[in-house]
Structure formats: C-alpha cells, structure tokens
C-alpha cells in the first residue's frame, strides 16, 4: 500500500498541480469596460437591496403573526379596513384612468389662474418667444384683475448681449424679470445633516431672487393684503426650480424629464405671499414640428424620435452644431445622427451606429438645462394681437419698474453667460399655441391609452408632496396666515387633500 501511494504521488508530480483558474475579469482592451463594470456593480447593489427588502418583509410578517396570536380579534377588523381602503383606491384609480390626463392638466391650470393675484409666466431665455402661449395670456388678462409678469429663466445659457436684447424687447409689453434658478438645492432632511458643511450655493447660485422678491413684495404692499402668486409655463422651463430657489429648499420635485408636475401645489413663501406651482401648458398639435418637439413632453412618443430631433436640427445653425458636438460636416440629419452616435459611443448589436438613440440623446440635451443656444428677438417690436395699450398699462400697475430695471442690470452683471461664438444660433418658430379648454383636447389613440394603463400612470393619487408642504407650514406657524386666507379662492377640490406635487 505504501508503495502504491508513493507511485501515485510520483505521477502527480509529473502531471503538475492543477489549481483552479481565477476569473481574470474584464480586460482593459475590451470596449465599454467602464460601462460593464458599472452594470455589474448595479446588479450587485440590486441583489443586496432585494435581499434587504425580503428580510424586512419577513420581519413584518412575523410581527403581524405575533400580534394576531396575542389578540385574535384584530384580524377581522384589519381585513375589513384593508378591504375598504382597497375599494376606495381602486375606485379612485378607475376614475382617474378614464379621464385624459391632459384634461386634468387644463383643470389644474385654470384653478391656478383663478386663485392667483399675480401670475408669473416662466420663459426659457434660449427661446423666450417660443415659450409664450397667447391663449393662456389672453385668459389671464381678460378680467384685468390679475397681473402678468414674465420671468426669463435659464439666463446663464445665453450670451449676455442676447439676454439684454430680449429683456429690452419683452419689457415693452410686460414686466420682465431676469432669473437663474439654483439647481443644487437639497431636500430639507439632507440639508439638516449637512448644516455644518459649506453652504449649498456654490457654483449653481440663484440670480434674480432679490429682484423678484422685491417686485412681489412691493405689489403686495400696494395691493393691501396677502397675495397668491401662480407660477405657470410650458414643461421644462423651470417653474418648480424657481419656487425651490425662492423657498431655498427643494419643496417641489424637479428633474430632467419633462412634465413631472401634474397637479397644483401651494407653497407658502411667507405670511403675505403664497406661491402656487402648476402643471405645464398643453401644446396644440397644430404647432410646427420643432415647437412640439421642444414644448410637448409627449412629442417624443407621438412623433418618432428621428422626426422630432430632425425638426430641431433643421432650425439650428449647421456650422455651429458641427463645432459644438465635434462631428464632421453633414448634408442631412441622418448623416449627423450617424456621426453623433459614433462620437458618443452609441452602437447597436453588430457595431452599427444607433441613430435612433442618437436622436433621443440630442432631443434630451436640447430640452435639458445644460446646452447653450439662443434666438434673436424680432427686428421690430409689435404689440401682441391678444394685447392692447390699455392692457399693457394695467399689467404694469402696482410694480416699481425703475427698481426692477436696476435689479435686472445687477442680475445680468452677475450671470456669466457663454460666449456668442460658443453658442448655437436657433431659429425660433414664434409663439406656441396652447390648449386651455378640456373640450379642445383631441382624443388619444387607443394604443397610447393602453400603453399608459399598462405603465400604471395614476394622475389622481398625487397628494404626498402637498401634505409635506402643509406639515412644514404647520410646524412653522399654528395660526392661520393672511396668505392662507388669500388662497381660500382655490376651490375645495384643490386644497391640501387633493393637491399634488411635481416638477418640473
């Protein structure tokens, strides 16, 4: 036996020891190595989160069983309560799913206009004329009891000279405020934790806040009582960001996606001024393709991404687009998207460039808050067709325009806009027509309705943000403020129980 084992050891030495091979990992020469590593890390994190969630669910089940064992009579009452709650939520969802969400947007917008003493129409400084909606402006000035103010947001994305030209053009018609919202505000809970650290305003500092605050405060003093200020505009112009900047904390949801704000949201600024956030305007389908691509969040679903991005590209200066995105000269949009996809590393299976993905990327960058482009104002000023000299005079009543002009000059000086050579010249399509009446909204295609039902979009059950705002207001003051009394004009169906939060 000993000799046998000796022979086996001798043969094993000749063969050599076979160690288990370790996984060498992703080689450095592999394309998209960083992306693959990120995906692997995300998968690992998801598994960990899933395990934690399952563990918590098991603990909850065990706690429920223990409670039922100690008190058996609770089980029946618990089942009855769950059944009633489920029935109410199911009926609410069924009611909201039957109604077109665009009709809900129109209803909420009209509530905001009706409840407001001053209405701030937020414009994207890159295309101010394209962000104005004549139908909504006409509805605001019809009674002449409300004041309409224009807010030029995202002013840091246009050259200074262009910003001054637009300010001189717009202020002839309506009071105009130059503004740059802060985009790095944190939630209230996060700010409490980081109070000892540096202030949240570093690079993304808010500009124009003082001028807007003084404008509203001066009007409130002349008005003689607390005022409600509605903040309206097309999707993705920065309505919610302006409210967050004035409040100095993230009250309203904001994000890159268009149309995050779905219901009105009341935000008390102080005892005399209350802000009301609103969903974006509904763009009429009769607008041009470029206007729909920029102003309607559903345009990328209704029309193909290639068509939407091509419409935007056709209005931009081709030479400046080539320099901005560092792509070779192109003769048509397909050539550009092919080069753009290769430049950004967007490929399909087999290595062919993903032109549709490149079109979506261009659309998202153009409608986002980082790409700098600008439009020239009209060469000659003419009064809008829905205004007259009397309305223009009424809209300027109650505002200290001299002080506003000084504050705007200080804001322009504080904003460091891009150079004219580094921005893209864009040809605006003019005023964008909107829909304010529910009856004017066209019916959605059947496929689009089914898709939204499958995604589970619920437009009725969105009152969590408003509840958090109301709780914060209760913590600060238990007494009813004049601003809350002023907001009693808001219909009962739109108060804290029904109001929802969103973004913009």
C-alpha positions in Angstrom: 0.0 0.0 0.0 2.8 2.4 0.9 4.5 1.7 -2.4 1.2 2.3 -4.3 0.8 5.7 -2.6 4.4 6.6 -3.5 3.8 5.8 -7.1 0.6 8.0 -7.2 2.5 10.9 -5.6 5.3 10.5 -8.2 2.8 10.5 -11.1 1.0 13.5 -9.6 4.4 15.4 -9.5 4.9 14.6 -13.2 1.5 15.9 -14.2 1.8 19.0 -12.1 -0.8 20.5 -9.8 -4.0 21.9 -11.4 -5.0 25.0 -9.5 -8.5 26.4 -10.1 -8.2 29.3 -12.5 -9.3 32.7 -11.2 -11.6 34.9 -13.1 -9.3 37.4 -14.9 -12.1 40.0 -15.1 -12.8 42.4 -17.9 -9.6 43.1 -20.0 -8.5 46.7 -20.4 -8.7 46.3 -24.2 -12.5 45.5 -24.0 -14.7 48.2 -25.4 -17.1 49.9 -22.8 -15.2 48.4 -19.9 -16.4 51.1 -17.5 -20.0 50.7 -18.5 -19.8 46.9 -18.0 -18.2 47.4 -14.6 -21.0 49.9 -13.6 -23.6 47.4 -14.8 -22.0 44.6 -12.7 -21.9 46.9 -9.7 -25.5 48.0 -10.2 -26.6 44.3 -10.4 -24.8 43.6 -7.2 -26.5 46.5 -5.4 -29.9 45.5 -6.7 -29.4 42.0 -5.3 -28.4 43.4 -1.9 -31.4 45.7 -1.9 -33.7 42.9 -2.8 -32.3 40.7 0.0 -32.8 43.6 2.5 -36.3 44.1 1.2 -37.2 40.4 1.5 -35.7 40.4 5.0 -37.8 43.4 6.1 -41.0 41.8 4.6 -40.3 38.6 6.5 -39.9 40.5 9.7 -43.1 42.4 9.1 -45.0 39.1 8.5 -43.6 37.7 11.7 -44.6 40.8 13.7 -48.1 40.5 12.3 -48.4 36.8 13.3 -47.2 37.6 16.8 -49.8 40.4 17.1 -52.6 38.1 15.9 -51.6 35.4 18.3 -51.8 37.8 21.2 -55.0 39.5 20.0 -57.1 37.3 17.6 -60.0 39.8 17.4 -57.7 42.2 15.5 -57.6 40.0 12.4 -61.3 40.5 11.4 -61.2 44.3 11.8 -57.9 44.6 10.0 -59.3 42.6 7.0 -62.4 44.9 6.8 -60.2 48.1 6.9 -57.9 46.8 4.2 -60.9 45.8 2.0 -62.5 49.3 2.4 -59.2 51.1 1.7 -58.6 48.9 -1.4 -62.1 49.6 -2.7 -61.6 53.4 -2.3 -58.2 53.4 -4.0 -59.4 51.1 -6.8 -62.4 53.4 -7.5 -60.1 56.5 -7.4 -57.7 54.9 -9.9 -60.5 53.8 -12.2 -61.9 57.3 -12.2 -58.6 58.9 -13.0 -57.7 56.4 -15.6 -60.9 57.1 -17.5 -60.1 60.8 -17.8 -57.5 62.0 -20.2 -54.5 63.3 -18.1 -54.3 66.4 -20.4 -57.8 67.4 -19.3 -56.6 67.2 -15.7 -53.7 69.5 -16.6 -56.1 72.0 -18.1 -58.4 71.9 -15.0 -55.4 72.4 -12.6 -54.0 75.3 -14.7 -57.4 77.1 -14.6 -57.5 76.6 -10.9 -54.1 78.2 -10.5 -55.0 81.2 -12.7 -58.3 81.7 -10.9 -56.6 81.6 -7.4 -53.7 83.9 -8.3 -53.5 87.7 -7.9 -50.1 87.7 -9.8 -49.2 85.2 -12.5 -45.5 84.5 -13.3 -45.1 83.1 -16.8 -41.7 81.4 -16.9 -39.8 81.6 -20.2 -36.7 79.7 -21.3 -34.2 82.5 -22.1 -32.9 80.4 -25.0 -36.2 80.8 -26.9 -38.5 83.3 -25.0 -40.9 83.8 -27.8 -41.5 80.1 -28.3 -42.3 79.7 -24.6 -45.1 82.2 -24.7 -48.7 80.9 -25.1 -51.2 83.5 -26.4 -54.2 81.5 -25.3 -53.1 81.4 -21.6 -52.0 85.0 -21.6 -55.4 86.1 -23.0 -57.2 84.1 -20.3 -55.2 85.9 -17.6 -55.6 89.5 -18.8 -59.3 89.1 -19.7 -60.6 90.2 -16.3 -57.8 92.8 -15.8 -57.8 92.0 -12.1 -54.7 89.9 -12.3 -51.1 90.9 -13.1 -48.9 89.0 -15.6 -45.1 89.0 -15.1 -42.6 87.4 -17.4 -39.6 85.5 -15.9 -36.6 84.9 -18.1 -35.2 81.7 -16.5 -32.0 79.8 -17.6 -30.4 83.1 -18.4 -26.9 81.7 -17.9 -27.3 79.6 -21.0 -27.5 82.5 -23.5 -24.9 85.2 -24.3 -25.1 88.4 -22.3 -25.8 90.6 -25.3 -28.6 88.4 -26.5 -30.1 88.4 -23.0 -30.1 92.2 -22.9 -31.8 92.4 -26.3 -34.6 90.0 -25.2 -35.1 92.0 -22.0 -35.4 95.2 -23.9 -37.9 93.6 -26.3 -40.2 91.9 -23.7 -40.3 94.7 -21.1 -42.1 97.0 -23.6 -45.1 94.7 -23.2 -45.0 93.2 -19.7 -42.8 93.5 -16.6 -39.9 91.1 -17.1 -37.5 89.6 -14.5 -34.1 88.1 -15.3 -33.6 84.9 -13.3 -31.4 82.0 -12.9 -32.7 79.2 -10.7 -30.5 77.3 -8.4 -30.3 73.6 -9.4 -28.3 72.2 -6.5 -30.8 72.6 -3.7 -31.1 69.6 -1.4 -34.1 68.1 0.4 -34.8 69.6 3.8 -33.7 66.4 5.6 -30.3 66.3 3.7 -29.7 70.0 4.4 -30.1 69.4 8.2 -27.5 66.7 8.1 -25.1 68.8 6.1 -25.6 72.0 8.0 -22.1 72.1 9.3 -20.7 71.8 5.8 -20.3 74.5 3.2 -23.4 76.4 2.1 -25.4 74.7 -0.7 -24.9 77.7 -3.1 -21.5 77.2 -4.7 -21.4 77.1 -8.5 -25.2 76.9 -9.0 -26.1 80.1 -7.2 -29.5 81.7 -7.7 -29.6 85.0 -9.5 -32.5 87.4 -9.7 -34.2 86.2 -6.5 -33.8 89.6 -4.8 -35.4 91.4 -7.7 -38.4 89.1 -8.0 -38.9 89.1 -4.2 -38.9 93.0 -4.1 -41.2 93.1 -7.1 -43.8 90.8 -5.4 -43.3 92.5 -2.0 -43.8 96.0 -3.5 -47.0 94.9 -5.3 -48.3 93.2 -2.1 -47.9 96.5 -0.1 -49.8 98.5 -2.7 -52.4 95.7 -3.1 -53.0 96.0 0.7 -53.5 92.3 1.6 -51.8 88.9 1.2 -51.4 87.7 -2.4 -51.2 84.4 -4.2 -48.7 84.1 -7.0 -49.2 81.4 -9.7 -46.2 80.1 -11.5 -47.0 78.8 -15.0 -45.3 77.9 -18.2 -44.6 75.2 -20.7 -43.0 71.9 -19.4 -39.3 72.1 -18.5 -38.9 75.9 -18.4 -38.0 75.7 -14.7 -41.2 76.6 -12.8 -40.6 74.3 -9.9 -36.9 75.3 -9.8 -37.9 78.9 -9.3 -40.2 78.1 -6.4 -37.4 76.0 -4.8 -35.0 78.8 -5.3 -37.3 81.4 -3.6 -38.0 78.9 -0.8 -34.3 78.0 -0.6 -35.1 74.3 -0.3 -36.4 71.5 -2.5 -40.1 71.7 -2.0 -41.3 70.8 -5.5 -40.0 67.8 -7.5 -37.6 68.7 -10.3 -35.8 66.6 -12.8 -34.6 66.2 -16.4 -37.8 64.6 -17.6 -40.5 66.9 -19.0 -43.9 67.2 -17.3 -43.1 66.0 -13.8 -45.6 68.5 -12.2 -49.1 67.0 -12.7 -51.2 68.9 -10.1 -51.1 72.4 -8.5 -49.1 72.7 -5.3 -49.4 75.5 -2.7 -46.1 76.7 -1.2 -46.3 79.4 1.5 -43.4 81.8 0.9 -44.1 84.0 4.0 -47.2 85.3 5.7 -48.0 87.7 2.9 -47.0 85.8 -0.3 -48.0 82.2 -1.3 -46.7 80.5 -4.4 -48.7 78.0 -6.5 -46.9 75.6 -8.7 -48.8 74.3 -11.8 -48.5 71.6 -14.5 -47.2 72.7 -17.9 -49.2 74.1 -20.7 -50.6 71.6 -23.3 -49.2 72.4 -26.7 -51.7 72.3 -29.6 -51.0 69.6 -32.2 -51.4 72.3 -34.9 -48.0 73.8 -33.9 -44.9 73.2 -36.0 -42.8 70.0 -35.6 -40.0 71.9 -33.9 -42.4 73.6 -31.4 -44.0 70.3 -30.5 -40.5 68.7 -30.1 -39.4 71.4 -27.7 -42.6 72.2 -25.8 -44.6 68.9 -25.6 -43.3 66.0 -23.4 -45.5 63.6 -25.4 -44.0 64.6 -28.7 -41.2 62.1 -28.5 -43.9 59.4 -28.1 -46.4 60.7 -30.7 -43.9 61.5 -33.4 -40.8 59.4 -34.0 -37.6 60.5 -32.2 -35.8 60.9 -35.5 -38.5 63.3 -36.8 -38.5 65.3 -33.5 -34.8 65.7 -33.4 -34.6 66.4 -37.2 -37.1 69.2 -36.8 -34.9 70.7 -34.0 -31.8 70.3 -36.1 -33.3 72.0 -39.1 -33.8 75.2 -37.1 -30.2 75.3 -35.8 -27.1 76.7 -37.5 -25.4 73.7 -39.0 -21.8 75.1 -38.8 -22.2 75.9 -35.0 -23.8 72.4 -34.4 -20.7 70.8 -36.0 -18.4 72.8 -33.8 -20.5 72.3 -30.6 -20.8 68.5 -31.0 -17.4 68.0 -32.7 -18.8 66.0 -35.6 -17.8 66.2 -39.3 -19.9 68.3 -41.8 -23.2 66.7 -42.7 -25.7 67.1 -45.5 -28.8 65.7 -43.8 -29.9 64.7 -40.4 -29.2 61.0 -40.9 -25.5 61.8 -41.5 -25.4 63.9 -38.4 -27.0 61.2 -36.2 -24.7 58.6 -37.6 -21.6 60.7 -36.7 -23.2 61.8 -33.4 -23.8 58.1 -32.4 -20.2 57.2 -33.3 -18.9 60.2 -31.3 -20.9 59.3 -28.2 -20.3 55.5 -28.5 -23.9 54.6 -29.3 -23.9 51.3 -31.1 -26.3 48.5 -31.9 -25.6 44.8 -31.9 -23.0 44.2 -34.6 -21.4 47.5 -34.2 -23.7 49.7 -36.4 -24.4 53.2 -35.0 -27.6 53.6 -33.1 -29.1 56.6 -35.0 -32.4 56.5 -33.1 -30.6 56.5 -29.8 -28.5 59.5 -31.0 -31.7 61.3 -32.0 -33.2 60.8 -28.5 -29.9 62.0 -26.9 -29.9 65.2 -29.0 -33.6 65.8 -28.1 -32.9 65.3 -24.3 -29.8 67.6 -24.4 -31.7 70.3 -26.4 -34.6 70.3 -23.9 -32.4 70.0 -20.9 -30.8 72.7 -18.8 -27.1 72.5 -19.9 -26.9 73.1 -23.7 -26.4 76.7 -24.6 -28.2 78.1 -27.7 -30.0 81.4 -28.4 -32.6 83.0 -30.7 -32.6 86.6 -32.0 -35.6 88.7 -31.0 -37.7 90.1 -33.8 -36.1 93.1 -35.5 -39.1 95.4 -34.9 -41.4 95.4 -31.9 -45.1 95.0 -32.4 -47.8 94.6 -29.8 -49.2 91.1 -29.5 -52.6 90.5 -31.0 -54.2 89.5 -27.7 -53.0 92.7 -26.0 -53.8 96.4 -26.4 -52.3 99.6 -25.0 -54.8 99.7 -22.1 -54.0 96.1 -21.1 -50.2 96.8 -21.1 -50.8 99.8 -18.8 -52.9 97.8 -16.4 -50.4 95.0 -16.3 -47.6 97.4 -15.1 -49.8 98.9 -12.4 -48.5 98.3 -8.8 -44.9 97.4 -9.8 -41.8 99.6 -9.2 -40.4 99.3 -12.7 -37.4 101.6 -12.0 -36.2 99.3 -9.2 -36.9 96.3 -11.3 -34.7 97.7 -14.1 -31.8 98.2 -11.6 -32.2 94.7 -10.2 -32.2 93.2 -13.7 -29.0 95.1 -14.6 -27.3 93.7 -11.4 -28.6 90.2 -12.3 -27.2 90.4 -15.9 -23.8 91.6 -14.5 -23.8 88.6 -12.0 -24.6 86.0 -14.6 -21.7 84.6 -16.6 -23.2 83.6 -19.9 -21.4 81.7 -22.7 -19.6 83.4 -25.5 -21.5 84.2 -28.6 -19.1 82.0 -30.7 -19.6 79.0 -28.3 -23.4 79.0 -28.6 -25.7 77.7 -31.3 -28.0 80.1 -33.2 -31.5 78.7 -33.3 -34.4 79.9 -35.5 -37.5 80.3 -33.2 -40.8 79.2 -34.6 -42.6 82.0 -32.8 -45.4 81.9 -30.3 -46.5 78.4 -29.3 -50.3 77.8 -29.3 -51.7 76.0 -26.3 -54.9 74.4 -25.2 -56.7 75.7 -22.1 -60.2 74.2 -22.5 -60.7 70.5 -21.9 -63.1 70.2 -24.9 -60.3 71.3 -27.3 -58.0 68.4 -26.4 -58.0 65.7 -29.1 -58.7 62.1 -28.1 -55.7 60.0 -27.6 -55.1 57.0 -29.9 -56.2 53.6 -28.5 -52.7 52.2 -28.4 -51.4 55.2 -26.4 -54.2 54.8 -23.9 -53.4 51.1 -23.4 -49.7 51.8 -23.0 -50.4 54.4 -20.3 -52.7 51.9 -18.5 -50.1 49.2 -18.6 -47.5 51.6 -17.2 -49.9 52.3 -14.3 -49.9 56.1 -14.6 -52.2 57.4 -11.9 -52.9 61.1 -12.1 -55.3 61.3 -9.2 -53.3 59.9 -6.3 -50.5 62.5 -6.1 -51.1 64.4 -2.9 -48.0 63.4 -0.9 -45.9 66.5 -1.8 -48.6 68.9 -0.8 -49.1 67.1 2.5 -45.4 67.5 3.3 -45.6 71.2 2.5 -48.7 71.6 4.7 -46.9 69.8 7.6 -43.9 72.1 7.3 -46.2 75.1 7.3 -47.9 73.8 10.5 -44.6 73.3 12.2 -43.6 76.9 11.4 -46.9 78.6 12.5 -50.0 77.2 14.0 -52.0 80.3 13.3 -53.8 80.9 10.0 -51.7 83.4 8.0 -53.2 86.1 5.7 -51.7 84.2 2.7 -53.7 81.1 3.6 -56.8 83.3 3.8 -56.0 84.7 0.4 -55.7 81.2 -1.0 -59.3 80.3 0.1 -60.1 81.3 -3.5 -58.7 77.9 -4.5 -61.7 75.5 -5.0 -62.2 72.9 -2.2 -61.3 70.1 -4.5 -57.9 71.5 -5.0 -56.9 72.1 -1.3 -54.3 70.1 0.6 -56.2 66.8 0.4 -56.4 66.9 -3.4 -53.3 68.9 -4.3 -50.3 67.0 -5.7 -46.7 67.9 -6.0 -44.5 67.6 -9.0 -41.9 69.0 -11.3 -40.8 70.5 -13.0 
